[in-house]
Amino acid sequence: MFSARPVSLYNVLVVKEAFSLLTKKILNFGAVHVEEKLSLVNLEGLSSFESKSLLSRLDSIALRVESQGKLLGLSLEKLEKTEVDPFLQFPDDGLDFEKGISALEDRIKNWEHLITNTAMLLEEKKDFIFLHEQISWVFSLLIHSGIESLYELDDTFLAWEFGNIPKDNIAALQHALAEVPFSMEYVNISRNRCALFIVTLPQYRKNLTSALHAAGFIPVELPKISATSMLSDFEEDMEFALWEARDEIAQVRQQLKELAIEYYPMLGGMLKLVRMYQHVLNSLAQVKATDSAIALNVWVLDENAVDFENLIASSFKNLAFYERKKAEETGVEYKDIPAKFNVPKMFKPFFSIVKMFGYPSYDEINPVIFVFINMVVMFGIMFADVGHGFVLLLIGLILLKKTIDIAAIFIPLGISSIFFGFIFGSIFGIEGIVHPIWTLPLENPIAVIALAIGIGVIDLTVAILLNLILSIKRKDRETFLLGQWGIFGLLSYIFMLFFFMPVMQELKWLKLILFLSVLFAPVVIETIKEKRHGRPIDISMIIFHPFETFLSLFSNTISYVRIAAFTFNHAALMMVVFVLADMISLGGRLSIIKIAILILGNVFVIGLETVLSSIQCLRLNYYEFFTKFYQGRGRKFEALKWV
């Protein structure tokens, strides 16, 4: 749990004809991390594996699949949830990228023809109805106005226009024609537009045309019918055509629904395969090739090394060769070696907190257990209340039932809050129901502050000790002896703590010795460091660097007082809730109102304090604890497998 599982680097050389089979074998093996960032192959005559053009084609296929899904009413999110078995898509002789991608392109091309044509037919029918509903409306308007034929709309006597216009521009059109005699009718035909018929005198035609153009008017051409034909007869024909078009739209929509049912698993399956291809090709970014062979670097956990070697030997015989090096022998920086840690299930939510800061390097100590202890203890003290802790515990259990893994973090935090609630004697902010095992925070603030500082002292001491362990592990004597958080830092911290202890007030001579030791010892240490590296001695660094260490340790320790501050804050907020409930309920006569205020107040405090206490716990872990020993610049070991 504390250290990464050992890994080895394999340099694998395979003949080109067997590469597709090797790729499939690695995918099936599911325990190989293909090196995709570092170029570790140093053989002459090698060039990069051609994957850019293949990835570009895959991007195009993904967009086409998404486009066809939209036409069928299938969202990208829904398509990605489709289940597909990738093993059924490939023959036993391997994973051929070129053939596989070409097959996907041919398949989507065939689907596009049917789906796109059906969707286009639907849009054509919609456009037909949109247009003819406007014409039907204007014919009905003219008939009800006493106009029986288009002859009566002769341009000699009237200037008129018919079409559609944005709804929001109707008022602007009326304003533009304020000095022109006109009459108009309009009706909503869509969410944003309305059909418009407007009439004015012939001499105002230019004014009308200009105003309509400015208002975003789109003219609609009326059908070419005889000027003497009766509009009422044509209106009946229009109604029949609209009825037929609506019936056809219903049929086309049903066709699209049936196509969606039929093609959903196929489109979703294709998208899954595209994502899998992309994943594999991206992982092969550092693969090198010649005319006859392909070279790649893979990381394998030592526990799987024998099985991997047997796989190469049994499947490829003389077609593939490998060279194995332990991670420590590769010359690769530890931060670039993929790391995998065994994290117990109960600690996994807290490992997410570690990863938010940064993934542990291969040679680093995984601090998850210390984060767990810190979070549980600090949060419990800041959120010390039996009732509130029980609510958090209940929330964690409910969310965990719904398979929300991160919710598991609420369970230990809730238990800790219940524990410290008994320590401080608080249940839903009421003090006195249970006798405090230790003390009431607001009655004995000095003791609570001392507790917070004590936690800080332990935390910082552990952090410095972890840095010393890391220095030994890395065989870094200089950091161990002379580093800011090495032996010098630990001794300085111990001296500083002794310096402020009450017993030192009686031993003034010892206090003076300690003071001179911590003042001049760093000067000697810094001088040695400067000489070891052959640089000129920088007096300013020698003087101020030790003081920076002391100030940092002092401020880091004092920073833990925030634990006590939020303990007081929690108690004070609940006091405010009770005072507010008494004030609003007029001394307690309106008990229902008082109960409501108390419930709402508790809910508010639980929500606010959960967020604030969590933030403070993260801050103390990240800025006070981690900065002494943890960098979090590592890479996660991610085995290449079917996705």
C-alpha positions as CSV (number, residue, x, y, z in Angstrom):
1,M,0.0,0.0,0.0
2,F,2.8,2.4,0.8
3,S,5.1,1.5,-2.1
4,A,4.4,1.0,-5.8
5,R,4.3,-2.6,-7.1
6,P,7.6,-3.4,-8.8
7,V,7.6,-3.2,-12.6
8,S,10.0,-4.0,-15.4
9,L,10.5,-2.5,-18.8
10,Y,10.4,-4.8,-21.8
11,N,11.9,-3.8,-25.2
12,V,10.0,-5.9,-27.7
13,L,11.0,-6.4,-31.3
14,V,8.4,-8.1,-33.5
15,V,8.3,-8.8,-37.3
16,K,5.8,-6.5,-39.0
17,E,3.5,-9.4,-40.1
18,A,3.0,-10.5,-36.4
19,F,2.4,-7.0,-35.0
20,S,-1.4,-7.2,-35.3
21,L,-1.4,-10.5,-33.5
22,L,0.9,-9.1,-30.8
23,T,-1.4,-6.2,-30.3
24,K,-4.4,-8.4,-29.8
25,K,-2.4,-10.7,-27.4
26,I,-1.4,-7.7,-25.3
27,L,-5.1,-6.5,-25.2
28,N,-6.2,-10.0,-24.1
29,F,-3.4,-10.2,-21.5
30,G,-4.7,-7.0,-19.9
31,A,-1.7,-6.4,-17.7
32,V,0.7,-4.5,-20.0
33,H,1.3,-0.7,-19.9
34,V,2.4,0.3,-23.4
35,E,4.8,3.3,-23.2
36,E,3.0,6.1,-25.0
37,K,5.0,9.2,-23.8
38,L,8.7,8.4,-23.7
39,S,10.8,7.4,-26.7
40,L,13.0,4.6,-25.3
41,V,13.9,2.8,-28.5
42,N,17.4,3.7,-29.6
43,L,17.9,1.3,-32.6
44,E,19.0,2.8,-35.9
45,G,16.8,3.0,-39.0
46,L,13.5,3.2,-37.0
47,S,10.7,5.6,-37.8
48,S,7.5,6.4,-36.0
49,F,4.6,4.1,-36.4
50,E,2.0,5.6,-38.9
51,S,-1.0,6.2,-36.7
52,K,-2.0,9.8,-37.5
53,S,-3.8,9.0,-40.7
54,L,-5.6,6.1,-39.0
55,L,-6.7,8.3,-36.1
56,S,-7.9,11.0,-38.5
57,R,-10.1,8.4,-40.3
58,L,-11.4,7.2,-36.9
59,D,-12.3,10.7,-35.9
60,S,-14.3,11.1,-39.1
61,I,-16.1,7.8,-38.5
62,A,-17.0,8.9,-35.0
63,L,-18.5,12.2,-36.3
64,R,-20.5,10.3,-38.9
65,V,-21.9,7.8,-36.3
66,E,-22.8,10.7,-34.1
67,S,-24.5,12.5,-37.0
68,Q,-26.6,9.4,-38.0
69,G,-27.5,8.9,-34.3
70,K,-28.9,12.5,-34.1
71,L,-31.0,11.9,-37.2
72,L,-32.5,8.9,-35.4
73,G,-32.9,10.8,-32.1
74,L,-30.1,8.9,-30.4
75,S,-27.8,11.1,-28.3
76,L,-24.0,10.5,-28.1
77,E,-24.3,9.6,-24.5
78,K,-26.9,6.9,-25.3
79,L,-24.8,5.5,-28.1
80,E,-21.8,5.3,-25.8
81,K,-23.7,3.1,-23.4
82,T,-24.3,0.4,-26.0
83,E,-22.7,-2.9,-25.0
84,V,-20.5,-4.7,-27.6
85,D,-18.1,-7.6,-27.4
86,P,-14.9,-6.6,-29.2
87,F,-13.7,-10.1,-29.4
88,L,-16.4,-10.9,-31.9
89,Q,-15.2,-8.2,-34.3
90,F,-11.7,-9.6,-34.9
91,P,-10.4,-12.9,-36.3
92,D,-8.0,-15.0,-34.4
93,D,-5.1,-14.0,-36.5
94,G,-4.9,-10.5,-35.0
95,L,-6.0,-6.9,-35.0
96,D,-5.5,-5.4,-38.4
97,F,-6.0,-1.6,-38.1
98,E,-6.2,-0.9,-41.8
99,K,-8.7,-3.6,-42.6
100,G,-10.7,-3.0,-39.5
101,I,-11.1,0.8,-40.1
102,S,-11.8,0.2,-43.8
103,A,-14.6,-2.2,-42.8
104,L,-16.1,0.4,-40.5
105,E,-16.0,3.0,-43.2
106,D,-17.8,0.8,-45.7
107,R,-20.4,-0.1,-43.1
108,I,-21.2,3.5,-42.0
109,K,-21.4,4.4,-45.7
110,N,-24.2,1.9,-46.3
111,W,-26.1,3.0,-43.2
112,E,-25.8,6.6,-44.1
113,H,-27.6,6.1,-47.4
114,L,-30.8,4.7,-45.8
115,I,-30.9,6.8,-42.6
116,T,-30.0,10.1,-44.3
117,N,-32.5,9.6,-47.1
118,T,-35.3,8.9,-44.6
119,A,-34.4,11.9,-42.5
120,M,-34.3,14.1,-45.6
121,L,-37.7,12.9,-46.6
122,L,-39.0,13.9,-43.2
123,E,-37.5,17.4,-43.5
124,E,-39.0,17.8,-47.0
125,K,-42.5,16.9,-45.7
126,K,-42.0,19.3,-42.8
127,D,-41.0,22.1,-45.2
128,F,-44.1,21.3,-47.4
129,I,-46.4,21.6,-44.5
130,F,-44.7,24.8,-43.2
131,L,-45.2,26.4,-46.6
132,H,-48.7,25.2,-47.4
133,E,-50.0,26.1,-43.9
134,Q,-49.1,29.7,-44.5
135,I,-50.8,29.6,-48.0
136,S,-53.9,28.0,-46.5
137,W,-54.0,30.6,-43.8
138,V,-53.8,33.5,-46.2
139,F,-56.4,32.0,-48.6
140,S,-58.7,31.6,-45.6
141,L,-58.0,35.2,-44.5
142,L,-58.8,36.6,-48.0
143,I,-62.0,34.6,-48.3
144,H,-63.2,35.8,-44.9
145,S,-62.3,39.4,-46.1
146,G,-64.7,39.0,-49.0
147,I,-62.0,38.4,-51.7
148,E,-63.0,35.4,-53.9
149,S,-60.2,35.4,-56.4
150,L,-56.6,36.6,-56.9
151,Y,-57.9,39.0,-59.6
152,E,-59.1,41.2,-56.8
153,L,-55.5,41.6,-55.6
154,D,-54.4,43.4,-58.8
155,D,-51.2,45.4,-58.2
156,T,-52.8,48.3,-60.0
157,F,-55.0,49.0,-57.0
158,L,-53.1,47.6,-54.1
159,A,-49.5,46.9,-53.0
160,W,-49.3,43.8,-50.9
161,E,-46.9,41.2,-49.6
162,F,-47.2,37.8,-48.1
163,G,-44.6,35.8,-46.3
164,N,-43.2,35.2,-42.8
165,I,-41.3,37.4,-40.3
166,P,-39.6,37.1,-36.9
167,K,-42.1,37.6,-34.1
168,D,-39.9,40.1,-32.3
169,N,-39.8,42.3,-35.4
170,I,-43.5,42.9,-35.7
171,A,-43.4,46.0,-33.4
172,A,-40.4,47.4,-35.3
173,L,-42.3,47.0,-38.7
174,Q,-45.3,48.8,-37.4
175,H,-43.1,51.6,-36.1
176,A,-41.3,51.9,-39.5
177,L,-44.7,52.2,-41.3
178,A,-46.1,54.7,-38.8
179,E,-46.6,57.4,-41.5
180,V,-47.9,54.9,-44.2
181,P,-51.5,53.8,-44.5
182,F,-51.5,50.0,-44.2
183,S,-53.4,47.0,-43.0
184,M,-51.8,43.7,-41.9
185,E,-52.7,40.4,-40.4
186,Y,-50.3,37.8,-38.9
187,V,-50.4,34.5,-37.1
188,N,-47.8,32.3,-35.3
189,I,-46.5,29.5,-37.4
190,S,-43.4,28.4,-35.4
191,R,-41.7,29.3,-32.1
192,N,-39.9,32.3,-33.6
193,R,-41.8,33.3,-36.8
194,C,-45.2,34.3,-37.9
195,A,-47.0,34.4,-41.2
196,L,-47.8,38.0,-42.4
197,F,-50.1,39.5,-45.0
198,I,-49.8,43.3,-45.4
199,V,-51.5,45.7,-47.7
200,T,-51.0,49.4,-48.6
201,L,-51.5,51.8,-51.5
202,P,-49.4,51.4,-54.6
203,Q,-47.6,54.8,-54.1
204,Y,-46.2,53.4,-50.8
205,R,-44.7,50.2,-52.3
206,K,-41.1,51.4,-51.9
207,N,-41.7,52.3,-48.2
208,L,-43.3,48.9,-47.6
209,T,-40.5,46.9,-49.4
210,S,-37.8,48.8,-47.4
211,A,-39.5,48.3,-44.0
212,L,-40.1,44.6,-44.7
213,H,-36.4,44.0,-45.7
214,A,-35.2,45.7,-42.5
215,A,-37.5,43.5,-40.4
216,G,-36.2,40.2,-41.8
217,F,-39.2,39.4,-44.0
218,I,-39.1,36.3,-46.2
219,P,-41.6,36.4,-49.0
220,V,-43.7,33.3,-49.9
221,E,-44.9,32.9,-53.5
222,L,-48.5,32.0,-53.9
223,P,-49.4,29.2,-56.2
224,K,-49.9,30.0,-59.9
225,I,-53.6,29.7,-60.4
226,S,-56.0,31.4,-62.8
227,A,-57.0,34.9,-61.8
228,T,-60.6,33.9,-62.2
229,S,-60.3,30.7,-60.2
230,M,-62.2,30.7,-56.9
231,L,-60.0,30.7,-53.8
232,S,-62.5,28.6,-51.9
233,D,-62.0,25.7,-54.4
234,F,-58.2,25.9,-54.1
235,E,-58.5,26.1,-50.3
236,E,-60.1,22.7,-50.3
237,D,-57.3,21.3,-52.4
238,M,-54.8,22.8,-50.0
239,E,-56.5,21.2,-47.0
240,F,-56.5,17.8,-48.7
241,A,-52.7,18.1,-49.6
242,L,-51.9,19.1,-46.0
243,W,-53.8,16.1,-44.7
244,E,-51.9,13.8,-47.0
245,A,-48.6,15.4,-46.0
246,R,-49.3,15.0,-42.3
247,D,-50.2,11.4,-42.8
248,E,-46.9,10.8,-44.7
249,I,-44.9,12.6,-41.9
250,A,-46.4,10.2,-39.4
251,Q,-45.4,7.3,-41.6
252,V,-41.8,8.6,-42.0
253,R,-41.5,9.2,-38.3
254,Q,-42.5,5.7,-37.6
255,Q,-39.9,4.5,-40.1
256,L,-37.2,6.5,-38.3
257,K,-38.3,5.0,-34.9
258,E,-38.0,1.5,-36.4
259,L,-34.6,2.4,-37.9
260,A,-33.5,3.8,-34.5
261,I,-34.5,0.5,-32.8
262,E,-32.7,-1.5,-35.5
263,Y,-29.5,0.6,-35.8
264,Y,-29.1,1.6,-32.1
265,P,-27.0,-1.4,-31.2
266,M,-25.1,-1.2,-34.5
267,L,-24.3,2.5,-34.3
268,G,-23.5,2.2,-30.6
269,G,-21.3,-0.8,-31.2
270,M,-19.4,0.9,-34.0
271,L,-18.8,3.9,-31.8
272,K,-17.4,1.6,-29.1
273,L,-15.1,0.0,-31.6
274,V,-13.9,3.4,-32.8
275,R,-13.2,4.4,-29.3
276,M,-11.3,1.2,-28.8
277,Y,-9.2,1.7,-31.9
278,Q,-8.5,5.3,-30.8
279,H,-7.4,4.1,-27.4
280,V,-5.1,1.4,-28.8
281,L,-3.6,3.7,-31.5
282,N,-3.0,6.5,-29.0
283,S,-1.2,4.0,-26.7
284,L,1.1,3.0,-29.6
285,A,2.3,6.7,-30.1
286,Q,5.9,5.8,-29.3
287,V,6.0,2.6,-31.3
288,K,8.9,2.6,-33.9
289,A,9.0,0.7,-37.2
290,T,11.3,-0.4,-40.1
291,D,10.4,-2.0,-43.4
292,S,10.3,-5.4,-41.7
293,A,10.0,-5.0,-37.9
294,I,8.3,-3.0,-35.2
295,A,9.8,-2.1,-31.8
296,L,7.8,-1.1,-28.7
297,N,8.4,-0.6,-25.0
298,V,6.0,-2.0,-22.5
299,W,5.9,-2.0,-18.7
300,V,4.9,-5.1,-16.9
301,L,4.3,-5.7,-13.2
302,D,7.0,-8.1,-11.9
303,E,4.2,-10.4,-10.6
304,N,3.0,-10.8,-14.3
305,A,6.5,-11.0,-15.9
306,V,6.8,-14.8,-16.2
307,D,3.3,-15.1,-17.8
308,F,4.2,-12.3,-20.2
309,E,7.4,-13.9,-21.2
310,N,5.7,-17.3,-21.7
311,L,3.1,-15.5,-23.9
312,I,5.8,-14.1,-26.2
313,A,7.7,-17.4,-26.3
314,S,4.6,-19.6,-27.0
315,S,2.8,-17.4,-29.4
316,F,5.7,-15.9,-31.5
317,K,8.7,-18.2,-31.2
318,N,11.2,-16.7,-33.7
319,L,8.9,-13.8,-34.7
320,A,9.4,-11.7,-31.6
321,F,12.3,-11.0,-29.2
322,Y,12.4,-9.1,-25.9
323,E,14.9,-7.6,-23.4
324,R,13.9,-7.0,-19.8
325,K,15.2,-4.4,-17.4
326,K,14.1,-3.7,-13.8
327,A,12.6,-0.3,-13.4
328,E,15.6,0.9,-11.4
329,E,18.0,-0.2,-14.1
330,T,16.3,1.6,-17.0
331,G,17.7,5.1,-16.3
332,V,14.1,6.5,-16.6
333,E,13.2,9.1,-14.0
334,Y,11.0,7.6,-11.3
335,K,8.3,10.2,-12.0
336,D,8.1,8.8,-15.5
337,I,7.8,5.1,-14.5
338,P,4.1,4.1,-14.4
339,A,3.1,3.2,-10.8
340,K,0.4,1.0,-9.4
341,F,-0.5,0.9,-5.7
342,N,-2.5,-1.6,-3.8
343,V,-5.2,0.5,-2.0
344,P,-7.6,-1.2,0.3
345,K,-11.3,-0.6,-0.6
346,M,-12.0,1.5,2.5
347,F,-9.2,3.9,1.6
348,K,-10.1,4.3,-2.1
349,P,-12.2,7.4,-1.6
350,F,-9.3,9.0,0.2
351,F,-6.9,7.9,-2.5
352,S,-9.0,10.2,-4.8
353,I,-8.1,13.1,-2.5
354,V,-4.4,12.1,-2.9
355,K,-4.8,12.0,-6.7
356,M,-6.4,15.5,-6.8
357,F,-3.0,16.8,-5.5
358,G,-1.1,14.5,-7.9
359,Y,-0.5,10.8,-8.5
360,P,2.3,9.3,-6.4
361,S,5.6,8.7,-8.3
362,Y,7.1,5.2,-8.5
363,D,9.5,5.8,-5.7
364,E,7.2,7.9,-3.5
365,I,5.4,6.8,-0.3
366,N,1.6,6.6,-1.0
367,P,0.2,8.9,1.7
368,V,-3.3,7.6,1.6
369,I,-3.3,6.1,5.1
370,F,-2.0,9.4,6.6
371,V,-4.7,11.3,4.6
372,F,-7.3,9.0,6.0
373,I,-6.2,9.5,9.6
374,N,-5.8,13.3,9.2
375,M,-9.2,13.7,7.5
376,V,-11.0,11.6,10.0
377,V,-9.4,13.1,13.1
378,M,-9.4,16.8,11.9
379,F,-13.0,16.7,10.5
380,G,-14.3,14.9,13.6
381,I,-13.0,17.6,15.9
382,M,-14.2,20.5,13.7
383,F,-17.6,18.8,13.2
384,A,-17.9,17.4,16.7
385,D,-21.7,16.7,17.1
386,V,-23.4,13.3,17.7
387,G,-26.5,14.2,15.8
388,H,-24.8,15.9,12.8
389,G,-22.3,13.0,12.6
390,F,-25.2,10.6,12.5
391,V,-26.8,12.5,9.6
392,L,-23.5,12.4,7.7
393,L,-23.2,8.7,8.4
394,L,-26.7,8.1,7.1
395,I,-26.1,10.1,3.9
396,G,-23.0,8.1,3.3
397,L,-24.8,4.8,3.7
398,I,-27.7,5.9,1.4
399,L,-25.4,7.1,-1.3
400,L,-23.2,4.0,-1.0
401,K,-26.3,1.9,-1.7
402,K,-26.7,3.8,-4.9
403,T,-23.1,2.8,-5.9
404,I,-21.7,6.3,-5.5
405,D,-18.2,5.3,-4.4
406,I,-17.0,8.7,-3.3
407,A,-19.9,8.7,-0.8
408,A,-18.0,6.2,1.3
409,I,-15.9,9.1,2.6
410,F,-18.9,10.3,4.6
411,I,-19.1,7.1,6.6
412,P,-15.8,7.4,8.5
413,L,-16.2,11.2,8.8
414,G,-19.7,10.7,10.3
415,I,-18.4,8.1,12.8
416,S,-15.6,10.5,13.8
417,S,-18.0,13.3,14.3
418,I,-20.2,11.1,16.5
419,F,-17.1,10.1,18.6
420,F,-15.9,13.7,19.1
421,G,-19.5,14.7,19.7
422,F,-19.5,12.6,22.8
423,I,-16.0,13.9,23.7
424,F,-17.4,17.5,23.6
425,G,-20.9,16.6,24.7
426,S,-23.0,18.0,21.8
427,I,-26.1,16.5,20.1
428,F,-27.6,18.6,17.4
429,G,-26.0,21.6,19.0
430,I,-27.6,20.9,22.4
431,E,-25.1,20.7,25.2
432,G,-26.1,19.0,28.4
433,I,-28.1,16.0,27.0
434,V,-24.9,13.9,27.5
435,H,-22.1,14.8,29.8
436,P,-18.9,15.7,27.8
437,I,-16.2,13.0,28.2
438,W,-13.6,15.8,28.1
439,T,-14.8,19.4,27.9
440,L,-17.2,21.9,26.3
441,P,-15.2,23.7,23.6
442,L,-16.4,27.3,24.4
443,E,-15.9,26.7,28.1
444,N,-12.3,25.6,27.8
445,P,-10.9,27.1,24.5
446,I,-7.2,27.0,25.6
447,A,-7.4,23.2,25.9
448,V,-9.0,22.8,22.5
449,I,-6.4,25.1,20.9
450,A,-3.6,23.1,22.6
451,L,-5.2,19.9,21.2
452,A,-5.1,21.5,17.7
453,I,-1.5,22.5,18.0
454,G,-0.6,19.1,19.3
455,I,-2.1,17.5,16.2
456,G,-0.1,19.9,14.1
457,V,3.1,19.0,15.9
458,I,2.5,15.3,15.3
459,D,1.5,15.8,11.7
460,L,4.6,17.9,10.8
461,T,6.9,15.5,12.7
462,V,5.5,12.6,10.8
463,A,5.8,14.5,7.5
464,I,9.5,15.2,8.1
465,L,10.1,11.6,9.2
466,L,8.5,10.4,5.9
467,N,10.9,12.7,4.0
468,L,13.8,11.1,5.9
469,I,12.6,7.6,5.0
470,L,12.3,8.7,1.3
471,S,15.8,10.1,1.4
472,I,17.1,6.8,2.7
473,K,15.2,4.9,0.1
474,R,16.6,7.1,-2.7
475,K,20.1,7.1,-1.1
476,D,20.0,10.9,-1.1
477,R,22.4,11.7,1.8
478,E,22.5,15.4,1.1
479,T,18.7,15.7,1.5
480,F,18.7,13.4,4.5
481,L,21.4,15.4,6.4
482,L,21.2,18.9,5.0
483,G,17.8,19.3,3.3
484,Q,15.2,21.8,4.6
485,W,13.1,18.8,5.8
486,G,15.9,16.5,6.6
487,I,17.7,15.9,9.9
488,F,18.4,19.6,10.1
489,G,14.7,20.4,9.7
490,L,13.7,17.7,12.3
491,L,16.3,18.9,14.9
492,S,15.3,22.5,14.3
493,Y,11.7,21.7,14.9
494,I,12.5,19.8,18.1
495,F,14.7,22.7,19.3
496,M,11.9,25.1,18.5
497,L,9.3,23.1,20.4
498,F,11.6,22.9,23.4
499,F,12.4,26.6,23.2
500,F,8.7,27.5,23.7
501,M,8.0,24.9,26.5
502,P,7.3,26.4,30.0
503,V,10.0,24.4,31.6
504,M,12.6,26.3,29.5
505,Q,11.7,29.5,31.3
506,E,13.5,28.1,34.4
507,L,16.5,26.8,32.5
508,K,17.7,30.1,30.9
509,W,21.2,28.8,30.3
510,L,19.9,25.8,28.3
511,K,17.5,28.1,26.5
512,L,20.5,30.3,25.4
513,I,22.4,27.2,24.2
514,L,19.5,26.0,22.2
515,F,19.0,29.4,20.7
516,L,22.6,29.7,19.6
517,S,22.6,26.1,18.2
518,V,19.6,26.7,16.0
519,L,21.0,30.1,15.0
520,F,24.5,29.1,14.0
521,A,24.2,25.4,13.1
522,P,22.4,26.2,9.8
523,V,25.1,28.6,8.9
524,V,27.7,25.8,9.1
525,I,25.4,23.4,7.2
526,E,24.7,25.9,4.4
527,T,28.4,26.6,4.0
528,I,29.1,22.9,3.6
529,K,26.4,22.6,1.0
530,E,27.8,25.5,-1.0
531,K,31.3,24.0,-0.9
532,R,30.1,20.5,-1.9
533,H,28.6,21.9,-5.1
534,G,31.6,24.2,-5.9
535,R,29.6,27.4,-5.9
536,P,30.6,30.7,-4.3
537,I,29.0,31.1,-0.9
538,D,25.9,33.3,-0.9
539,I,25.8,35.1,2.5
540,S,22.2,36.2,2.0
541,M,21.1,32.5,1.4
542,I,23.1,31.3,4.4
543,I,21.5,33.9,6.7
544,F,17.9,33.9,5.5
545,H,17.4,30.3,4.4
546,P,17.5,28.9,8.0
547,F,15.1,31.6,9.2
548,E,12.8,30.7,6.3
549,T,12.8,27.1,7.6
550,F,12.0,28.2,11.2
551,L,9.3,30.6,10.1
552,S,7.8,28.0,7.9
553,L,7.7,25.4,10.7
554,F,6.2,27.9,13.1
555,S,3.5,29.1,10.7
556,N,2.7,25.6,9.6
557,T,2.2,24.6,13.3
558,I,0.1,27.7,14.1
559,S,-2.0,26.9,11.0
560,Y,-3.4,23.9,12.8
561,V,-5.2,26.3,15.2
562,R,-7.9,26.5,12.5
563,I,-9.0,23.0,13.8
564,A,-9.9,24.6,17.1
565,A,-11.4,27.7,15.4
566,F,-13.8,25.7,13.4
567,T,-14.7,23.7,16.5
568,F,-15.7,27.0,18.2
569,N,-17.4,28.1,15.0
570,H,-19.6,25.0,14.9
571,A,-20.7,25.5,18.5
572,A,-21.2,29.2,18.0
573,L,-23.4,28.7,14.9
574,M,-25.7,26.3,16.8
575,M,-26.0,28.9,19.6
576,V,-27.1,31.4,16.9
577,V,-29.7,28.9,15.6
578,F,-31.2,28.5,19.1
579,V,-31.2,32.2,19.8
580,L,-32.9,32.9,16.5
581,A,-35.5,30.2,17.2
582,D,-36.3,31.7,20.6
583,M,-36.6,35.2,19.1
584,I,-38.9,34.3,16.2
585,S,-41.1,32.0,18.3
586,L,-41.7,34.8,20.8
587,G,-40.3,33.1,23.7
588,G,-41.4,29.6,22.8
589,R,-45.2,30.1,22.5
590,L,-45.2,29.1,18.8
591,S,-43.6,25.7,19.2
592,I,-44.2,24.6,15.5
593,I,-42.3,27.7,14.2
594,K,-39.5,27.0,16.7
595,I,-39.2,23.4,15.7
596,A,-39.1,24.5,12.0
597,I,-36.4,27.1,12.7
598,L,-34.3,24.5,14.6
599,I,-34.6,21.9,11.8
600,L,-33.7,24.4,9.1
601,G,-30.9,25.8,11.2
602,N,-29.4,22.3,11.7
603,V,-29.7,21.6,8.0
604,F,-27.9,24.9,7.2
605,V,-25.2,24.2,9.7
606,I,-24.6,20.6,8.6
607,G,-24.3,21.8,4.9
608,L,-22.1,24.8,5.6
609,E,-19.9,23.1,8.1
610,T,-19.4,20.0,6.1
611,V,-18.1,22.1,3.2
612,L,-15.9,24.4,5.3
613,S,-14.5,21.6,7.5
614,S,-13.7,19.5,4.4
615,I,-11.9,22.5,2.8
616,Q,-9.8,23.1,5.9
617,C,-8.9,19.4,6.1
618,L,-7.8,19.4,2.5
619,R,-5.8,22.6,3.0
620,L,-3.9,21.2,6.0
621,N,-3.1,18.0,4.1
622,Y,-2.1,19.7,0.9
623,Y,-0.2,22.7,2.2
624,E,1.1,21.8,5.6
625,F,1.6,18.0,5.4
626,F,2.3,17.1,1.8
627,T,4.8,19.9,1.1
628,K,7.3,18.3,3.4
629,F,7.7,15.0,1.5
630,Y,5.2,14.5,-1.3
631,Q,5.3,15.8,-4.9
632,G,2.7,13.8,-6.7
633,R,4.2,14.0,-10.2
634,G,3.9,10.3,-11.0
635,R,2.1,8.4,-13.8
636,K,-0.6,5.8,-13.3
637,F,0.1,2.2,-14.5
638,E,-2.7,1.7,-17.1
639,A,-2.8,-1.7,-18.7
640,L,-3.8,-1.7,-22.4
641,K,-7.0,-3.6,-22.5
642,W,-10.4,-3.7,-24.4
643,V,-12.5,-0.7,-23.5
